[in-house]
Amino acid sequence: MMLNGARQPLEGSTEKEFVYREKFMDNKKKLLALYQKNHPDDKHFCIEYVKDTQNGLEQNRIVVGITSIQDVVNEQMIKQMDMEYINIFKENIMKFSQKNFLKSDGIYLKNADGEKVILKGTNFGGWLVFEKWMGAFTGAAAGLDAIELLESRFGKENTKKLFDIYQDNYITEADFDRAAELGFNCLRLPFWYKNVETDTHGEYDFSRLDWAVEQCAERGIYAIIDCHGLPGFQSIAHHCGKINDCRLYDETPEGEKYRQESAALWTAVAKRYKDNPAVAAYDLMNEPMCDFDEKQDDEAMWKVYDLLYKTVREIDPDHVIIMEAIWDFDHLPAPKEKGWENVMYELHLYDPSDEAYTEIIRTAFAKGYDVPIFVGEFKPTTEAGHWDYILNMFNENHVNWTTWTYKGHTDFGDTDWFIYGKSGKEHKADLINDSYDTIAEKWGTALRTENFTVMGDVA
């Protein structure tokens, strides 16, 4: 039996058992915190009550790695917490077990039972990564500019508080509920290096991503960890964190430094989520060399992809790894040429007609790369507007997909860029002129999705 946070007796429970479970809910955080303090390397575990009626043995134990027992909680510690009859699992593995772990098999994603899985969902864009055109702010061109501007006005500590207010409200538990109600089984979670870096070199804070992955797992939703912005920046576009500042591919000591920092970041991500079946895949670089146009150097991009692929594989041999072609597969090599295994190739499609979508997918399969296809971002334009046609085409061809994007702000009225949207500049924080309190207010509960409206017809 499991509790999913609901304060109701479980079917078949006795009154006494329910009282004990209620006691446990009140003490759960204390037990988890104590265990994590003493076992910092154990990332996925649950608490389980075991009762052997034949031998009269009762014990409470920590179960690590989803299925294997690695440790038993000290009996005295349990007594001090006054807990009995426990059969409640930690939320981040309620809906997932190792049988849900995804692998690529030809053009399909399959779970451990060999069942085909099509990922269908949306992006939580605008939550951890600022994008000016859809963000709840004005006065900054990209994320790094926003940070530097606010720090110059309010200091580093107050800037962090403002971003905490923003992120606490932009996505809440209710948004994961909405995603589940919409029938999604996948959420792509864009982040950039500034979300996880700390003041201590080489140490990272994954608390936001941890929480999001746990919320997904609670609801049986896969998470894709998507790096929108690496150190040194993988493109010159605003969504990587800084406009016109890409140095990741430079054959210079500085470029090499950024590549090593990017590898260190993905090493930490792989260590964090290597055994987590709720994580569907690692999306190594969002839109690499975006806006380079004729200056795009595919070989330089492949070199960085190869570095990051090998970096992850040293830690995590099991998770699917995503490489992005962005607009068409001509910008990616045949995976067998690079020795890339268990990978998925990604497209982003913002095309003018149903026919254009169909032709791009047809051409992608015609390349013969024998990998799953993932359309990680797309939005039928006004000229197309046929959501049903495009989604059916994806599903019938086993194309995985996540729309861009779940929510956002717009200055141009109703749009199908967002499932939930808010229109009007008055809702946006002016980072140059607004006071600290005004920004905090605009980034407070006003940012919650219940204060947005349904836009377009995707919902």
N, C-alpha and C positions, 0 to 999 in steps of 0.2 A: 504494500500500500504506500501511496505517496501523498504529500500535501503540496499543493501548488500555491501556497500563500493564503488560501481561503480558510476562514475561521468557521468551518462546518465539520461535523463528524463525518468520517468516511463510512461508506456503505459496509456494513458488517462489523463496525467497531463497537466495542462495549463502551459504556459511559466512563469507566475507569481508564481505559486505554486512551480515550479522547482527552481527558484531563491531563494525563501524562504527556501527550503530544503537545497540548497547549503549553505546558511548562517548558517543553523542549524548544518550542518556537521562541519563547522569551529568552532563552539562554543560548540559542544557536550561534549568534555572532560571537559570544564570548568563547565558545568552544572552538569555532573556526579560527578566531584570531590567535588563540593559544597554540593551536596546532600549526598554523602558518608561521608563527614566530619560531617554533622549534624545528620546523621542517620547511625552510624557505624554498627548496627546490621542487617540492611537490605541488604541481599546478592544478591537477584535476583529481578531485577526491570527493568522497561523500561520507556521511555519518550513518551508520547502520546499527540497529539493535538486533542481537542474535540471542535466541532462547532455545536451549536444548532441554526439552521437558523430561526426557528420559534420564538424563544425568543431573537435572536441576541446575544447569549452568546458564547464567545470564551474563552477557557482557555487551558493552558498547565499544565499537571499534571504528577506526578510520579505514576506508577502502580507497586505495590509490590506483591511478591509471585505469579508471573506469571499472575494471573487472578483477584485478588482482589485489589481494590483501598484503599490504606492506608493513602495517604497523597496527598496534592495538593501543587505544587510549588508556592511560593509567587508571586503574580502578578507583583509586582514591580521588582523582580529579573528578570522575563522574559523580561520586558520592557528594563531593563538595558542591556540585551544581544541582543536586537533588533531581536527577533525571532518571526515569525508568521507561520501559516499554517504548523504545524509540524505533521508528521505522520510516524515517523521513530522509530523503536524499537531498544533497545540495543541488540548487536549482540548475547549475550549468550543465548537468548531465541527465536531467529528467527525461527529455525527449530523445536523446541521442545515445547510442552505444557504438561499439566498434563496427557493428554490421552496417551502420550508416556512413562509414568512411568512404569517400568517393575516390575513384581512380578513373583515368582515361583508358578506353579500350576501343581503338580505332576512332570512329567519329562519335562515339558515345561516352557519356559518363555513366559509370555503374557503381552500385554499392557493393559491399562485401558478399552479398548473396547473389551477385550477378544481375541484379535488376537494373534496368535502364532508368536513369533519372534525368529529367530536363529541369534546369534551374530557371525559375520564372519569378521575377521580382522587380525591384526598383533600387535606386541609389539613395543613400542618405547624404546627398550633396548639400553643401552649404553649412553643414554642422561643424565639422572639424577643420574644413578648408574654406577660406573666404574666397568668394568669386564676386567681383564688383557688380556685374550686370544683374545678379540675382540675389545679392546679399542685403542684409538689414543695416546697411551703412553707406555713407558717402564720404569722400575726402581722401580715400586711399586707393591706389591702383591695384594692390594685391595684398596678400596676407602679411608679408614681411614689412611692407610700408605701414600697414595698420598698426602692427606691434611697435615699430619704431616711433610712429607719430604719437601713440598713446603713452608710451614710456617717456617721451620728451615732455608731455603735458602733465602726467600724473605720477610718474615714477613706475618702477618695475613691479613693486608689490601690488599697487592699485590696478595696474594694467592686468595682472594675472587675475585679480578679483573680477574685473569686468569680463574677461574671457570665460571665467568660471560661471558667471551669471548667464552669459550668452549660451554656453554649451549645456548648462543645467536645464535651460528652458526650451531651447530649439528642438531637442529630441528628448522625450520622456518615455517612461514605460508605456504610456498610452499609445505612443506611435508604433511600438512593436505590436501592440494589440491590433491597431488599425491595419498594419501590414498583414497580419494573420487573417483578419476579417476579409481583406481583399483577395485572399487566396494565394498570396505569395509564399513561396518556399525558399526564397533567397533574398538577402540584402547585401548590396555592395557597399562597403564602408570606406569611403575615401578619407585618408589622413595624410599629413606631411610630417617631416622630421621634427618640426617645431612643437608638434603635439606631444611628443614623447621624450624629447631631450631634457636633461636636468642640468643643474649647475655642476654636477660631478661628471667629469669626462668618462665616457664609456658606460655610464649608467642611464637607464631609461625608465620612464614612468608609463606603463601601459594601462593605467587604471581605467581610462575612458574606453579603450578598445576592449579590455577585459569585460567591463560592464555590458557593452553592446553585444559581445559574443555570447555572454551568459543570458541576456535577454532574448537573443535569437534562439538559443538552445532550449530555453523554457517553452518556447512556442513551436518547436519543431522546424525552425527556419535555419537554413544554412547561412553562414557569413562568408563573404569574400573580403580578405584584407587587401585593400587597394592603396598603393603608395602614390599619391598625387604629386608629392614633392620630395625629392631626394636632396641631400647636401650637394651643392654645386648646380642643382636644378637641371632636369632632363629636357627642358624645352625653354622657349622664350615667351611662352604664353602666361597669362596672369594666374591660371589655375595651378601652376607648380609652386607658387609662393612669391615669385618676383618676375617682373617683366624684363625681357632683354638682358638676362644675366646668366645665360647657360654656359657653364664652364666644365660640366661633367665629362665631356668627351675630349677636352683639350689634351694634347700630348705634351704636357708641361708638368713640372713638379706639383703645381697647384691642382691641375686636373687629376693627377694620380692621388693626391691627398683626398679629394672629394670622392673618388671611386672607392678608396679604402674606407672612408667614413660611411659610404652607402652600403658597402659590404658588411661593415660592423653593425649597421642598423638592421639589415636583413638577417644577420646571424642572431641578433637578439630576438627578432620576431619569430624566427624558426624555433629557437629554444623555448620560447613562450608557448607556442601553439602546436608543437610537433605531434602530440598525441591526441589532439582535440578533434573528435569527429564532427563537431558542429562547424568547423572551419572547412569550407568547400575547397578553397584554393587561395594561393598567394598571387596577387596581381603586382608584378615587380615594379613596373613603371607605367603610370598613366600618360598616354599620349606623348611618347618620347619624340623629340624633334618636331613637335607641333609648331606650325607656322614657319618652319625652315624653308619650305617650298623647294626651289631648285638647289638650295644649299644643303639639302638633306644628304647625309653620308650614311647609308645603310650599314656599311661595314663597321663604322665606328659605333653605331647603335648596337649591332650584333655583339661586338666585343664586350660592351657593358652588360648586355643580357647574359652572355656566356659567363662572365665573372659572377653575376648575382645568382644565376642558376647553380653554378658549382658551389657557391657559398652556402646556399640553402641546402643543397643535397649533402653536404658534409654533416649537417645537423639533422635534417629531416628527409629521409628517403621516400616518404609515403605521400605527402600532400601533392595535389595537382599544382603545377606552376603555370602561370599565364604570361604569355608574351603578346604585346599589342602591335598589330599592323596599322592601327588606327583606321585608315580609309580603305585599304585593299591589301590582299595578301602578297602583292609584289614586293612589299617592304620587309617581308620576313623570309628566312631561308627554310628549306625543307628540314624539319627537325632531325631527321636521321643524319643529315650532313654534319650537324653539330653534336650529335650524340645526346640530344635532349629527349628524355623519356618522361612519360606521365605528364604531358603538357597539354594545354588548351590554348588555341589562338583566338585573339579578340579583335573585333571590329567595332568602330563607332560610326553610326549611320544617321546622317541628317540630310536625307535626300528628298528630291521634289515629287516623287510619285511612287505608287505601288510597284510599277514596272521596274523602277530603278532599284528598289529594295530586292526584288526577285532576282534581277540580273546580277547584283553584287553577290548574293548568296550562291547563285548558280556558279559564278566564276570562282568563288572561294572553294567550293567543293571540287571544281574542275582542276584546281591546282594539284590535287592528289596527295595532299600532305597527310591524310589519314589521321587527323586529330579532331577532337570536338571543336565546334565553333561557338563562340560566345559573343553576342552583341551586347557589350557592356554598357553602352549608352546609345539611345536613339530616341527620336521624336518625329513622328510623321509631320511634315510641314502642312501648312494650311492648304496647299495645293493637293496634297495627298489626303490626309485626314481620315484614312481608312484603317482605324486601329484593328478592327476585327480581321480584315484581310491580312494585315501584316503579322499579327500575333498567331493566327491560324497557320500562315505560311511558315513561321518559325517553328511552331510546335510539330507540324507535320513532317518537317525535315530534321527534327531533333536538334534544333538550334537553341542554345541557352540564351536567356535575355534578361536584362534589367533596364528599365526605362530611366531616362534622365528628365526630371528627377522627382523625388517625393514631394518636396515643398520649396517655395522660394518667394521672393519679392519681385514685383514687376512694376515698371512705369508705363506699360502699354496695355493695361486692361487684361481681360480674360485670355488665357493661353493654355495650350496643352503641353507646354514645357513642364508644368507642375501638375501633380495630382491635387495638392492643396496650395493655394496662393494667396497673396495679399498685394493689393495694388495701391500705389500712391507714395510719393516721396516723404510725406509727413510721418510715415511709420519708421523711417530709416534714421539711424543715429548719425548726426553730422560730427565726424571725428575731429574736425578742425575747430568747430565753434561751440558744440554742445558741452555743457558742464558734465562733470563726472556723474552727478546725480541724474541728469537727464538721460545720459547714455545708459546708465544702470536701469532706469525705468523702461526705456525702449527695448532693452535687451532682457527684461524680466519676463513676467508672465504674459505680456503682450505677444511674445514670440511663440507661445505654445500653439499647437496646431488647432486647438478648439477655437482659436481666434482667427483662423484662416477660413477661406471658402474653397469649395471644390471647384476646380478649374478644368476646362477642356471636357472630354468625354471618356477619358481613360478609366476613371473610377466607376 
